[in-house]
Amino acid sequence: MVSSPRSPKAEISASGLTRKRVAALSENELLAFIQSVISDEQKMEPFYVLDLGVVADLFDMWTSNLPMVQPFYAVKCNPNPDPLREMAALGSNFDCASRAEIEAILALGVLPDRIVFANSCKAESHIKYAASVGVNLTTFDSKEELEKIRKWHPECALLIRIKSPEISGARFPLGAKFGALPEEVVPLLQAAQAGKFTVSGVSFHIGSGATNFRAFEEAIAAAKTVFEKAAQLGMPKMHILNIGGGFSAGPLFTDTASVVKTALQKYFFNEPCLEVMAEPGQYFAESSFTLAASIIGKRIRDELRQYWINDGIYGVHELFAVRS
């Protein structure tokens, strides 16, 4: 599967692969495939190769290490329809943050009950659309958001999003933008209770590109406190815990999974009906795509060799360059 890094449209399709078991390419096979594309297509512009076999292997790794956690793939991470199709066929659910993302998932034939509208600050028109298509689970972290939901989707089940701990070392921390502060939790629960909303559980996100996965333990402990506060208020029993994203593929994943499993057992051992979900995005996308670019220039200065490629900060690397 090949696509331009500047366009999500696939240039070489592989119809039917999402319904079959796909083996991941070896490094030599991947290089040979890239060479064949360059040779056959006379393609010199940079392009991506998507290995659906890697996606399938990563899904197997997830279910082996976190069988109690249902993945909701974060569509925002890479909305290319081909990995979305593969994820749907493998059994993943989906984390959508906008109307466009919901539309993309529904267009694949995915049922709306496999979608969480995981955005705690939504446009009213997007809330109204979610109600019209039956997406009935979303997040909130303010009274203002509750008012929008009351107006446009009052029957929607809610997850209260709490601020994640600051210890994750994430490249893209989300705590400053999303999540209720500890002192805001009870007033928000009381507001939801007064508005007769169904608050089904708690959500958090430790941030993308996290390096300290002990943050999951602290966040799960904080979530348990919210469950207890809701019970003290006499609210219906919560049964959903959304542990968000921040996962990376590779050798650290098994360590991360161990932290998550241990924390769930420690803090939620008395919740046999608990539904645990997560929002992995980078985990599935970072190693399943390979960027192929051309060397377009070279310069030698003493012992220094410099090479130029036809992509860079104004192409696929722009986000990281700006944030670095």
Order of alpha helices (4+ residues) and beta strands (2+ residues): beta-beta-alpha-beta-alpha-beta-alpha-beta-alpha-beta-alpha-beta-alpha-beta-alpha-beta-alpha-beta-alpha-beta-alpha-beta-beta-beta-alpha
